[in-house]
């Protein structure tokens, strides 16, 4: 299916109140998600800092961490990126990632480790993003993942 049509189907499913599984395609959420991880996305009306939210960035759907909401504007950033996303109105948030799977194993976003990471990365997003950005390039070069 063409990417544009697939994106339209995903948005419609979420607007209809159904959850959907999608495959991650990049490293922007490393170390939480890797490419080819399967993300469970559910529609949501209430978002809080630390949630991994899905939004439409024009050409693609993006799953990044919500850093804060101020005056109806959402500020998001990929954990493994240096720069934050362009601020957007909250109504553009389509849903949130509630779980994931890697090689058949559950990635539980409510585990102690993930809760700790969510708090830490939300508070120190930019400096951690710089560290993660370079760390993941070295990690994948060494382990050829």
Secondary structure as GFF3:
##gff-version 3
##sequence-region A 1 145
A	DSSP	alpha_helix	3	15	.	.	.	ID=ss1
A	DSSP	beta_strand	20	23	.	.	.	ID=ss2
A	DSSP	beta_strand	38	43	.	.	.	ID=ss3
A	DSSP	beta_strand	52	56	.	.	.	ID=ss4
A	DSSP	beta_strand	61	70	.	.	.	ID=ss5
A	DSSP	beta_strand	73	77	.	.	.	ID=ss6
A	DSSP	beta_strand	88	89	.	.	.	ID=ss7
A	DSSP	three_ten_helix	90	92	.	.	.	ID=ss8
A	DSSP	beta_strand	93	102	.	.	.	ID=ss9
A	DSSP	beta_strand	105	108	.	.	.	ID=ss10
A	DSSP	alpha_helix	112	123	.	.	.	ID=ss11
A	DSSP	alpha_helix	125	143	.	.	.	ID=ss12
###
